[in-house]
Amino acid sequence: MRMSNKPLIILSALACLALAGCSEKGPAEEAGEKVDQAVEQAKDAVEDAGQQGPAEEAGEKIDETVEDMKKDDAAE
């Protein structure tokens, strides 16, 4: 039972091609990075402003209700 080296050779060649890919950023990659930065800045601005969406507010109310129920159960 002798195993073939073809899969190893193919994987090695693909790894070399992947590593030898373009080192310079193209316009699409630069635009994508700018979009990522804009999204991060917007997310940070919303967090800094302390604004919450309806789902986050509902989640906090549920958490408070669960805590109240735990306290009531412990008191009984």
Backbone as a ProteinNet text record, in pm:
[ID]
protein_1_A
[PRIMARY]
MRMSNKPLIILSALACLALAGCSEKGPAEEAGEKVDQAVEQAKDAVEDAGQQGPAEEAGEKIDETVEDMKKDDAAE
[TERTIARY]
84.2	0	88.7	109.1	191.9	99.7	116.9	33.4	94.9	12	56.6	97.9	195.8	242.6	169.6	81.8	13.5	-64.3	-143.4	-216	-121.9	-10.6	85.9	148	178.9	238.4	138	14.7	-89.4	-112.7	-122.7	-143.1	-25.1	95	214.7	213.1	175.8	169.8	64	-51.6	-156.7	-114.6	-45.3	3	103.1	190.2	288.2	218.2	117	42.9	-29.7	-85.9	-157.7	-62.6	53.6	151.1	215.4	222.2	285.6	185.5	64.9	-37.6	5.1	-75.8	-44.1	-15	92.8	122.8	64.6	36.6	-22.8	-174	-233.2	-378.2	-439.9	-544.1	-616.2	-722.5	-788.6	-889.4	-1008.5	-1044.5	-1157.3	-1121.8	-999.8	-957.8	-948.5	-896.8	-889.4	-1028.3	-1120.5	-1257.9	-1322.4	-1297.4	-1351.5	-1300.3	-1173	-1116.4	-1177.1	-1202.4	-1265	-1406.3	-1478.5	-1613.5	-1606.8	-1512.8	-1496.2	-1468.3	-1381.7	-1348.9	-1471.3	-1549	-1668.5	-1769.9	-1786.1	-1879.9	-1833.6	-1704.9	-1651.4	-1671.2	-1646.7	-1664.4	-1810.4	-1900.6	-2043.4	-2085.2	-2034.2	-2066.3	-2014.9	-1894.3	-1837	-1916.5	-1961	-2038.1	-2170.4	-2235.4	-2362.7	-2339.5	-2233.1	-2203.4	-2168.9	-2092.8	-2055.2	-2175.9	-2271.6	-2390.7	-2485	-2462.7	-2546.3	-2683	-2698.2	-2826.5	-2839.7	-2963	-2989.3	-3103	-3093.1	-3201.1	-3310.2	-3424.8	-3537	-3505.7	-3424.5	-3391.3	-3305.4	-3212.6	-3126.5	-3207.6	-3299.4	-3385.3	-3472.6	-3528.7	-3611.9	-3528.9	-3407.1	-3319.2	-3287.8	-3265.2	-3237.2	-3359.7	-3478.7	-3600.6	-3620.8	-3590.9	-3602.3	-3503.4	-3380.6	-3280.5	-3326.1	-3382.1	-3430.7	-3543.9	-3635	-3747.6	-3699.6	-3602.5	-3548.1	-3481.4	-3406.1	-3341.6	-3445.3	-3552.9	-3659.8	-3724.3	-3745.8	-3807.7	-3716.1	-3584.9	-3491.6	-3493.8	-3503.2	-3509.8	-3637.1	-3749.4	-3877.5	-3872.7	-3813.3	-3803	-3713.2	-3608.1	-3515.7	-3581.6	-3672	-3739.2	-3842.5	-3893.8	-3997.4	-3943.3
-118.1	0	124.4	176.6	295.2	414.2	518.8	637.1	727.5	792.3	881.1	1015.9	1078.1	1209.3	1322.6	1288.3	1391.7	1490.4	1444.9	1542.9	1637.5	1586.1	1669.5	1772.9	1731.8	1822.7	1931.5	1891.6	1989	2088.5	2039.2	2129.3	2223.6	2175.7	2260.1	2369.4	2332.6	2431.2	2537.4	2495.4	2591.1	2683.7	2629.3	2711.8	2815.9	2775.7	2869.9	2980.4	2943.9	3044.7	3141	3087.9	3173.6	3270.3	3221.5	3307.3	3406.7	3373.4	3460.4	3556.6	3561.7	3650.4	3795.9	3880.4	4022.8	4076.3	4151.4	4214.9	4355.3	4410.6	4543.8	4532.8	4629.8	4630.3	4690.6	4626.6	4678.3	4777.1	4840.8	4940.7	4881	4758.8	4696.3	4667.8	4622.1	4593.4	4722.2	4827.6	4956.4	5009.7	4997.3	5042.8	4960.6	4830	4744.6	4782.4	4816.4	4858.2	4989.8	5081.2	5208.3	5185.4	5094.3	5061.5	5002.1	4911.6	4850.8	4957.3	5051.5	5158	5245.1	5276.1	5358	5287.1	5157.6	5080.9	5079.4	5059.1	5058.8	5194.1	5302	5436.2	5461.5	5417.2	5435.4	5355	5233.8	5149.7	5213.4	5265.4	5331.5	5455.3	5531.6	5652.3	5618.4	5512.3	5471.8	5424.9	5348	5300	5415.3	5513.2	5627.9	5713.7	5721.3	5802.5	5735	5606.5	5535.6	5498.6	5506.2	5471.6	5320.6	5276.2	5134.3	5110.8	5001.4	4963.7	4894.3	4871.9	4808.6	4666.9	4594.4	4458.5	4460.1	4553	4561.3	4604.4	4699.3	4741.9	4626.5	4549.9	4436.1	4332.5	4308.8	4213.8	4255.6	4384.8	4433.8	4418.1	4444.2	4427.3	4280.7	4191.7	4048.4	4009.7	4060	4030.9	4080.2	4201	4256	4171.1	4127.3	4045.2	3911.9	3851.2	3723.4	3742	3850.1	3876.7	3896.9	3970.6	3991.5	3859.3	3771.4	3641.6	3555.3	3563.8	3488.9	3536.8	3669.7	3725.4	3683.3	3683.2	3642	3495.6	3410	3266.3	3244.6	3323.6	3308.2	3354.9	3451.8	3504	3405.3	3320	3224.8	3109.1
0	0	0	-114	-126.7	-156	-77.4	-96	-202.2	-275.3	-380.4	-321.3	-381.9	-337.9	-409.4	-501.8	-579.3	-491.2	-394.2	-311.5	-236.8	-188.9	-117.6	-211.1	-331	-429.2	-467.4	-488.6	-526.3	-413.4	-290.5	-176.8	-158.1	-177.6	-167.3	-273.5	-395.2	-503.3	-474.1	-424.1	-391.3	-277.6	-179.2	-68.5	-118.3	-207.8	-264.3	-342.6	-418.8	-495.4	-402.8	-296	-201.9	-133	-96.2	-29.2	-124.2	-250.8	-348.6	-411.9	-358.9	-413.6	-406.1	-460.6	-465.6	-326.4	-316.3	-189	-184.5	-301	-307.3	-299.6	-233	-219.6	-345.3	-389.4	-504.2	-459.9	-553.6	-517.8	-442.4	-474	-404.8	-259	-236.3	-98.3	-17.2	-76.6	-7.2	24.3	-70.1	-46.7	64.3	65.9	170.3	307.6	315.4	443.1	489	396.1	432.7	483.9	421.4	467.5	607.3	630.7	763	868.5	835.8	930.2	959.3	855.7	874.2	963	943.4	1025.9	1171.1	1192.9	1329	1396.1	1322.6	1378.4	1412.5	1326.3	1353.3	1475.4	1486.2	1601.7	1730.5	1725.1	1842.7	1880.2	1780.5	1807.6	1875.4	1831.4	1891.7	2035	2056.5	2191.3	2283.5	2233.6	2314.8	2348.9	2259.5	2283.1	2382.3	2407.6	2503.7	2449.6	2321.3	2261.5	2254.9	2281.1	2273.5	2174.9	2107.9	2018.6	2096.3	2033.7	2102.9	2150.5	2076.3	2117.7	2243.6	2250.5	2368.9	2490.8	2472.6	2583.4	2632	2539.3	2577.3	2652	2605.4	2672.1	2814.5	2835.4	2970.3	3060.7	3006.6	3086.2	3124	3031.2	3060.6	3170	3159.9	3262	3399.7	3404.6	3531	3587.8	3501.1	3545.2	3601.1	3534.3	3581.4	3717.7	3733.5	3862.3	3972.1	3941.9	4040.2	4077.9	3979.3	4007.2	4094	4069.9	4152.7	4296.1	4313.5	4448.6	4519	4445.7	4503.7	4544.6	4462	4493.2	4615.6	4627	4738.6	4869.3	4860.3	4980.7	5032.7	4948.1	4991.5	5062.5
[MASK]
++++++++++++++++++++++++++++++++++++++++++++++++++++++++++++++++++++++++++++

